[in-house]
């Protein structure tokens, strides 16, 4: 008798080359693999993932020569404020998924000047592009 790849239980009543005992185990196994591939250890709270991604963007912008300030409150309208060459920009950081195209939750454009979409562990796409 075959064992489930995720939970190790016997696979009963499933036909063919079934590798999971249920659709839930199949989803959970793939979700864990998705997180592992991106460097996250499951389970990770959404707010924690967001904070990690904010720091990924902070590090990238510091390397590009920006002065970076992070919001103290999670209720702020933007996540970061950056300065370079006498200009300031409000930055919104969000988590995205890169498939055939980039997927992310849209935000109100009136609250930021620069959107940073973080996919994977450290891949960042800026809208508009950052120099």
Residue, then its C-alpha position, 0 to 999 in steps of 0.5 A: x500500500x502506498x503512503x501519502x507524500x505529505x502526511x504518511x497515511x495509507x492511500x485508500x480509495x484513490x486510483x492510479x498513481x495517487x501520491x496523496x491521501x486527499x486533495x487537502x494533503x496535495x494542496x498543503x504539500x504544494x504550498x509548503x514546497x512553494x514557501x520552501x522554494x522562496x526561502x520562507x519557513x511555513x507557517x509564517x504570518x502574513x504581517x511577518x512576510x510583509x515586514x521581511x519584504x520591507x527590509x528586503x526593499x530597504x536593503x536594496x534602496x540603501x545599496x542604490x544610495x537612497x536614505x531610507x526611513x521606515x514607518x513606525x505604524x502599520x496604519x501609515x499610508x506608505x511603508x517607506x520614505x526615501x531621499x536621494x538628490x534632494x528629492x523624496x519618494x513615498x514607497x509602498x511595499x507589497x508581496x507579489x507572485x511571479x508566474x507568466x506575469x507579475x501578480x500583486x494586490x493593487x494599492x491606492x496610487x494617491x498614497x505612494x510615489x513608488x511601488x516595490x513588489x517583492x517576489x521570491x526571496x529578494x526579487x524586486x520590481x519597482x513601478x516606476x523603475x528605480x535608477 
